[in-house]
Amino acid sequence: MKHYKAALDLYTSLANPAGQADTEFKLGSAYFNLHQMTDSEPHYQRAYELHKAEGNWKAAAQDEAAVGDIRFQEGPLDKAVQAYTESLALQREHGSTDLLSKGKVLKAMGWAYWQLGDYAHALDYLQEARDTLDKLDQQFPRGILVSQSPADDDSARRAVDTIRQKADASLGIGAIYFSQGRYENGIVNFNSALRQFRSSGQVDAIAMATADLGYGYLLEQNYDKALSLLKEAEAINQQGAIPAPWVEEVVLADESVVYIEQGNSLGLKTADKALAFARSQQDLRWTGICLWVEAFAYLHFGELDKSEDAARQALVILRQLGEKEMESRALDTLGLLAEARHDRKQAVEYCRKAVEINAAIGNENLFAKRARKDLDRLTRGDPDTH
């Protein structure tokens, strides 16, 4: 950042707007990679204005996509969708032929819509992303991953990135199927993503896909298989030069849920570790998810006050992000806490909100079905609570 800032001063003194714009983007990316989103966004916005003024529409579309990535991390997710939509509009309006950039934005749109609970739009965008990247994949000659020259190095990087983006789209499609309770379809897509990641040789991506597959088996309540895959993902991640923190967050959170489901006291210890790790990474989304996991753990081990505190914190973050599926889990947990305190009316209110969210978005996974059962149990035989 020190050198980028010095370069930016020089480009400004030389009245070189193209150099200014590119350096603003690099500064934004540097802050983004440090999870300093408040500092990152103004640089991306200045890059966008400068690139627009220069008529560099390809770069302007990239700037808008980067703003979308900030909103994807920090919320609200509908603002991320707006930025991605603007990026796609710029690409289409100005005839961009960069299929990789288009595929990336389509994929990001799909993931954002999934987290918003709009599964229909999510599936459309993820399938379009995969189709777009399929066309690009066909442009790379066989063996391109083995570079022979600097030009080949660039092609190799794009080939690997194409594989990764396409596999990410498959993971997104699998995640939607799991949300809809279509577990078999989800596992097919997760396995497809895992095969693609393995062909790219990227350790962090292989680890993440393995962890996501473990999550799929968690939802199927095949806890032994889930735990085995999560442990495998953890081992794979450690093989990287620098273990990917986003893999660690997922593994710890999902391992905790498996342990809780099995009544294993490791569930609470692992939940604490997951939350501390997510906070250390300044990852708002996973902090919210791990707060719910901690609330889930405290509830199961009878520490109601701590559970309620964590669940309420989780609810605030998940609502800020617009993450509907996880919001419903936090609400159901608050409902169970109210029930444990013999406040049936409050319990019904929370569980009903959870069920209404799941019905609105079409969520039919394990936790959605439990919320419906909780509401049925609480309202059964009592006309005043219907």
C-alpha positions as CSV (number, residue, x, y, z in Angstrom):
1,M,0.0,0.0,0.0
2,K,2.9,2.3,0.7
3,H,4.1,1.9,-2.9
4,Y,0.6,2.1,-4.4
5,K,0.1,5.4,-2.5
6,A,3.4,6.8,-3.8
7,A,2.5,5.8,-7.3
8,L,-1.0,7.4,-7.0
9,D,0.7,10.7,-5.9
10,L,3.0,10.6,-9.0
11,Y,0.1,9.7,-11.4
12,T,-1.9,12.6,-9.9
13,S,1.0,15.1,-10.3
14,L,1.5,13.9,-13.9
15,A,-2.2,14.4,-14.6
16,N,-2.4,10.7,-15.7
17,P,-6.0,9.7,-15.0
18,A,-5.6,6.2,-16.5
19,G,-2.7,5.5,-14.1
20,Q,-4.6,7.0,-11.2
21,A,-7.7,4.8,-11.9
22,D,-5.7,1.6,-12.1
23,T,-3.8,2.4,-8.9
24,E,-7.0,3.3,-7.1
25,F,-8.3,-0.1,-8.0
26,K,-5.1,-1.8,-6.7
27,L,-5.4,0.2,-3.4
28,G,-9.0,-0.9,-3.1
29,S,-8.0,-4.5,-3.6
30,A,-5.2,-4.3,-1.0
31,Y,-7.6,-3.0,1.6
32,F,-10.2,-5.6,0.6
33,N,-7.7,-8.4,1.1
34,L,-7.1,-7.1,4.6
35,H,-10.9,-7.1,5.2
36,Q,-10.7,-3.3,5.6
37,M,-13.9,-2.7,3.7
38,T,-14.5,0.9,4.8
39,D,-11.1,1.9,3.4
40,S,-11.5,-0.3,0.3
41,E,-14.8,1.0,-1.1
42,P,-13.8,4.7,-1.7
43,H,-10.8,3.6,-3.8
44,Y,-13.0,1.3,-5.9
45,Q,-15.5,4.2,-6.3
46,R,-12.8,6.6,-7.4
47,A,-11.4,4.0,-9.8
48,Y,-14.9,3.6,-11.3
49,E,-15.4,7.4,-11.9
50,L,-12.0,7.7,-13.5
51,H,-12.4,4.7,-15.7
52,K,-15.8,5.9,-16.8
53,A,-14.4,9.3,-17.7
54,E,-11.6,7.6,-19.7
55,G,-14.2,5.4,-21.5
56,N,-12.5,2.3,-20.1
57,W,-15.7,0.4,-19.7
58,K,-14.1,-3.0,-19.1
59,A,-12.2,-1.6,-16.1
60,A,-15.3,0.3,-14.9
61,A,-17.3,-3.0,-14.9
62,Q,-14.5,-4.6,-12.9
63,D,-14.7,-1.7,-10.4
64,E,-18.4,-2.1,-9.9
65,A,-18.0,-5.9,-9.4
66,A,-15.5,-5.1,-6.7
67,V,-18.0,-2.8,-4.9
68,G,-20.4,-5.7,-5.2
69,D,-17.9,-8.0,-3.5
70,I,-17.7,-5.6,-0.6
71,R,-21.4,-5.6,-0.2
72,F,-21.4,-9.4,-0.5
73,Q,-19.1,-9.5,2.6
74,E,-20.5,-6.6,4.6
75,G,-24.1,-6.4,3.5
76,P,-26.7,-5.6,2.6
77,L,-26.8,-8.3,0.0
78,D,-29.4,-6.5,-2.1
79,K,-26.8,-3.7,-2.6
80,A,-24.3,-6.3,-3.8
81,V,-26.9,-7.4,-6.4
82,Q,-27.3,-3.8,-7.5
83,A,-23.5,-3.4,-8.0
84,Y,-23.2,-6.7,-9.9
85,T,-26.2,-5.8,-12.1
86,E,-24.5,-2.5,-13.0
87,S,-21.3,-4.4,-13.8
88,L,-23.1,-6.8,-16.1
89,A,-25.0,-3.9,-17.7
90,L,-21.7,-2.1,-18.5
91,Q,-20.3,-5.3,-20.0
92,R,-23.3,-5.9,-22.2
93,E,-23.8,-2.3,-23.2
94,H,-20.2,-1.9,-24.4
95,G,-19.9,-5.3,-26.0
96,S,-17.4,-6.9,-23.7
97,T,-16.0,-10.2,-25.0
98,D,-14.4,-11.1,-21.6
99,L,-16.3,-14.2,-20.8
100,L,-14.3,-14.8,-17.7
101,S,-15.2,-11.5,-16.1
102,K,-18.8,-12.0,-17.1
103,G,-18.9,-15.5,-15.7
104,K,-17.4,-14.3,-12.4
105,V,-20.1,-11.6,-11.9
106,L,-22.9,-14.0,-12.9
107,K,-21.6,-16.5,-10.3
108,A,-21.4,-13.8,-7.6
109,M,-25.0,-12.7,-8.4
110,G,-26.1,-16.3,-8.0
111,W,-24.4,-16.7,-4.6
112,A,-25.9,-13.4,-3.5
113,Y,-29.4,-14.4,-4.5
114,W,-29.0,-17.7,-2.7
115,Q,-28.1,-16.0,0.5
116,L,-31.1,-13.6,0.0
117,G,-33.3,-16.7,-0.3
118,D,-34.2,-16.1,-3.9
119,Y,-33.5,-19.6,-5.1
120,A,-35.1,-19.2,-8.6
121,H,-32.9,-16.2,-9.5
122,A,-29.9,-17.8,-7.9
123,L,-30.2,-20.9,-9.9
124,D,-30.7,-19.0,-13.2
125,Y,-27.6,-16.9,-12.7
126,L,-25.4,-19.8,-11.5
127,Q,-26.4,-21.9,-14.5
128,E,-25.8,-19.0,-16.9
129,A,-22.4,-18.5,-15.2
130,R,-21.5,-22.2,-15.8
131,D,-22.7,-22.0,-19.4
132,T,-20.6,-18.9,-20.0
133,L,-17.5,-20.4,-18.5
134,D,-18.1,-23.6,-20.4
135,K,-17.7,-21.6,-23.6
136,L,-14.5,-20.1,-22.3
137,D,-13.1,-23.4,-21.1
138,Q,-13.4,-24.7,-24.7
139,Q,-11.0,-22.0,-25.9
140,F,-8.1,-23.3,-23.9
141,P,-6.0,-26.0,-25.7
142,R,-5.4,-29.2,-23.9
143,G,-2.4,-29.0,-21.6
144,I,-2.6,-25.2,-21.2
145,L,-2.1,-25.6,-17.4
146,V,1.6,-26.5,-18.2
147,S,3.1,-23.1,-19.4
148,Q,5.9,-22.8,-21.9
149,S,6.2,-19.0,-22.1
150,P,5.0,-15.8,-20.4
151,A,2.0,-15.8,-22.8
152,D,1.3,-19.3,-21.7
153,D,1.6,-18.3,-18.1
154,D,-1.2,-15.8,-18.6
155,S,-3.3,-18.4,-20.4
156,A,-2.6,-20.9,-17.7
157,R,-3.8,-18.5,-15.0
158,R,-7.0,-17.7,-16.9
159,A,-7.5,-21.5,-17.5
160,V,-7.2,-22.2,-13.8
161,D,-9.4,-19.2,-12.9
162,T,-12.0,-20.4,-15.3
163,I,-12.0,-23.9,-13.7
164,R,-12.3,-22.4,-10.3
165,Q,-15.2,-20.0,-11.2
166,K,-17.1,-22.8,-12.9
167,A,-16.6,-25.1,-9.9
168,D,-17.8,-22.3,-7.6
169,A,-20.9,-22.1,-9.7
170,S,-21.5,-25.8,-9.3
171,L,-21.1,-25.4,-5.5
172,G,-23.7,-22.6,-5.6
173,I,-26.1,-24.8,-7.5
174,G,-25.5,-27.6,-5.0
175,A,-26.1,-25.2,-2.1
176,I,-29.5,-24.2,-3.6
177,Y,-30.5,-27.9,-4.0
178,F,-29.6,-28.5,-0.3
179,S,-31.7,-25.5,0.7
180,Q,-34.6,-27.0,-1.2
181,G,-34.1,-30.4,0.5
182,R,-32.9,-32.0,-2.8
183,Y,-29.9,-33.6,-1.2
184,E,-29.1,-36.1,-3.9
185,N,-28.9,-33.3,-6.5
186,G,-26.8,-31.2,-4.2
187,I,-24.2,-34.0,-3.6
188,V,-23.9,-34.5,-7.4
189,N,-23.1,-30.8,-7.9
190,F,-20.7,-30.7,-4.9
191,N,-18.8,-33.8,-6.3
192,S,-18.7,-32.2,-9.7
193,A,-17.1,-29.0,-8.2
194,L,-14.6,-31.1,-6.2
195,R,-13.5,-32.9,-9.4
196,Q,-13.0,-29.6,-11.1
197,F,-11.1,-28.1,-8.3
198,R,-8.8,-31.1,-8.2
199,S,-8.0,-30.6,-11.8
200,S,-6.9,-27.1,-11.1
201,G,-4.6,-28.2,-8.2
202,Q,-5.6,-25.4,-5.9
203,V,-5.4,-26.6,-2.4
204,D,-7.7,-24.1,-0.7
205,A,-10.4,-24.7,-3.3
206,I,-10.2,-28.5,-2.9
207,A,-10.4,-28.1,0.8
208,M,-13.4,-25.9,0.6
209,A,-15.3,-28.2,-1.7
210,T,-14.6,-31.1,0.6
211,A,-15.9,-29.1,3.5
212,D,-19.0,-28.2,1.6
213,L,-19.6,-31.8,0.8
214,G,-19.3,-32.5,4.5
215,Y,-22.0,-29.9,5.1
216,G,-24.3,-31.7,2.7
217,Y,-24.0,-35.0,4.6
218,L,-24.6,-33.0,7.8
219,L,-28.0,-31.9,6.4
220,E,-28.6,-35.6,5.5
221,Q,-27.9,-36.4,9.2
222,N,-25.1,-38.7,8.1
223,Y,-22.9,-37.4,10.8
224,D,-20.0,-39.9,10.6
225,K,-19.6,-39.2,6.9
226,A,-19.9,-35.4,7.5
227,L,-17.3,-35.4,10.2
228,S,-14.9,-37.6,8.1
229,L,-15.1,-35.1,5.2
230,L,-14.7,-32.1,7.5
231,K,-11.5,-33.6,9.0
232,E,-10.3,-34.4,5.5
233,A,-10.9,-30.8,4.4
234,E,-9.0,-29.5,7.5
235,A,-6.0,-31.8,6.6
236,I,-6.0,-30.7,2.9
237,N,-6.1,-27.0,3.9
238,Q,-3.0,-27.5,6.1
239,Q,-1.1,-28.7,3.0
240,G,-1.3,-25.2,1.5
241,A,1.6,-22.8,1.8
242,I,-0.7,-20.6,3.9
243,P,-3.9,-22.4,5.1
244,A,-7.0,-20.5,3.9
245,P,-8.8,-18.9,6.8
246,W,-12.2,-19.1,5.0
247,V,-11.8,-22.9,5.0
248,E,-11.0,-23.0,8.7
249,E,-14.2,-21.0,9.5
250,V,-16.4,-23.4,7.6
251,V,-14.8,-26.5,9.0
252,L,-15.0,-25.3,12.6
253,A,-18.6,-24.2,12.4
254,D,-19.8,-27.4,10.7
255,E,-17.8,-29.6,13.0
256,S,-19.4,-27.9,15.9
257,V,-22.9,-28.6,14.6
258,V,-22.0,-32.2,14.0
259,Y,-20.7,-32.6,17.6
260,I,-23.8,-30.8,19.0
261,E,-26.1,-33.1,17.1
262,Q,-24.2,-36.1,18.5
263,G,-24.4,-34.7,22.1
264,N,-20.7,-34.4,22.2
265,S,-19.3,-31.7,24.6
266,L,-16.7,-30.8,21.9
267,G,-19.6,-29.0,20.2
268,L,-19.4,-26.0,22.6
269,K,-15.6,-25.9,22.6
270,T,-15.5,-26.0,18.8
271,A,-18.2,-23.3,18.5
272,D,-16.1,-21.0,20.7
273,K,-13.1,-21.6,18.6
274,A,-15.1,-21.0,15.3
275,L,-16.5,-17.7,16.6
276,A,-13.1,-16.4,17.8
277,F,-11.6,-17.3,14.5
278,A,-14.3,-15.6,12.4
279,R,-13.9,-12.5,14.5
280,S,-10.2,-12.5,14.1
281,Q,-10.7,-12.5,10.3
282,Q,-13.2,-9.6,10.6
283,D,-15.6,-11.7,8.6
284,L,-19.0,-10.4,9.3
285,R,-21.0,-13.1,7.6
286,W,-19.2,-16.0,9.3
287,T,-19.2,-14.1,12.6
288,G,-23.0,-14.1,12.4
289,I,-23.2,-17.8,11.4
290,C,-20.8,-18.8,14.2
291,L,-22.8,-16.8,16.7
292,W,-25.8,-18.9,15.7
293,V,-23.7,-22.0,16.1
294,E,-22.6,-20.9,19.6
295,A,-26.3,-20.2,20.5
296,F,-27.2,-23.6,19.2
297,A,-24.5,-25.2,21.3
298,Y,-25.4,-23.3,24.5
299,L,-29.0,-24.2,24.1
300,H,-28.3,-27.9,23.8
301,F,-26.0,-27.9,26.8
302,G,-28.5,-25.9,29.0
303,E,-26.8,-22.5,29.2
304,L,-29.8,-20.5,28.3
305,D,-28.6,-16.9,29.0
306,K,-25.5,-17.4,27.0
307,S,-27.5,-19.0,24.2
308,E,-29.9,-16.1,24.0
309,D,-27.2,-13.5,24.0
310,A,-25.4,-15.2,21.1
311,A,-28.7,-15.8,19.2
312,R,-29.7,-12.1,19.5
313,Q,-26.3,-11.0,18.2
314,A,-26.5,-13.5,15.4
315,L,-30.0,-12.2,14.4
316,V,-28.8,-8.6,14.2
317,I,-25.9,-9.5,11.9
318,L,-27.9,-11.9,9.7
319,R,-30.7,-9.3,9.2
320,Q,-28.1,-6.6,8.4
321,L,-26.7,-8.9,5.7
322,G,-30.1,-10.0,4.5
323,E,-29.2,-13.6,4.9
324,K,-32.7,-15.2,5.1
325,E,-32.0,-18.9,5.6
326,M,-29.6,-18.3,8.6
327,E,-32.0,-15.6,10.0
328,S,-34.7,-18.3,10.2
329,R,-32.3,-20.6,12.2
330,A,-31.6,-17.8,14.7
331,L,-35.3,-17.2,15.1
332,D,-36.1,-20.8,15.7
333,T,-33.3,-21.0,18.3
334,L,-34.8,-18.0,20.1
335,G,-38.2,-19.8,20.0
336,L,-36.7,-22.9,21.6
337,L,-35.1,-20.7,24.3
338,A,-38.5,-19.1,25.0
339,E,-40.1,-22.5,25.3
340,A,-37.4,-23.7,27.7
341,R,-38.3,-20.7,29.8
342,H,-42.0,-21.6,29.6
343,D,-42.9,-18.5,27.6
344,R,-45.1,-20.3,25.1
345,K,-46.5,-17.2,23.5
346,Q,-43.0,-15.8,22.7
347,A,-41.8,-19.2,21.5
348,V,-44.7,-19.4,19.1
349,E,-44.0,-15.9,17.8
350,Y,-40.3,-16.7,17.1
351,C,-41.0,-20.1,15.5
352,R,-43.8,-18.7,13.4
353,K,-41.4,-16.0,12.0
354,A,-38.8,-18.7,11.2
355,V,-41.4,-20.8,9.4
356,E,-42.8,-17.8,7.5
357,I,-39.3,-17.0,6.2
358,N,-38.6,-20.6,5.1
359,A,-42.0,-20.8,3.4
360,A,-41.4,-17.5,1.5
361,I,-38.0,-18.6,0.2
362,G,-38.7,-22.3,-0.3
363,N,-36.3,-23.5,2.2
364,E,-36.8,-27.2,2.9
365,N,-33.6,-28.3,4.5
366,L,-33.1,-30.1,7.9
367,F,-33.4,-26.9,10.0
368,A,-36.4,-25.6,8.1
369,K,-38.2,-28.8,8.7
370,R,-37.3,-28.7,12.4
371,A,-38.7,-25.1,12.7
372,R,-42.0,-26.3,11.2
373,K,-42.1,-29.2,13.7
374,D,-41.3,-26.9,16.6
375,L,-44.2,-24.6,15.6
376,D,-46.6,-27.5,15.2
377,R,-45.6,-28.8,18.6
378,L,-46.1,-25.4,20.2
379,T,-49.5,-24.7,18.6
380,R,-50.9,-28.3,18.7
381,G,-54.2,-28.3,20.6
382,D,-54.1,-24.7,21.6
383,P,-56.5,-22.5,19.5
384,D,-55.3,-19.3,21.1
385,T,-51.8,-19.7,19.5
386,H,-53.0,-20.3,16.0
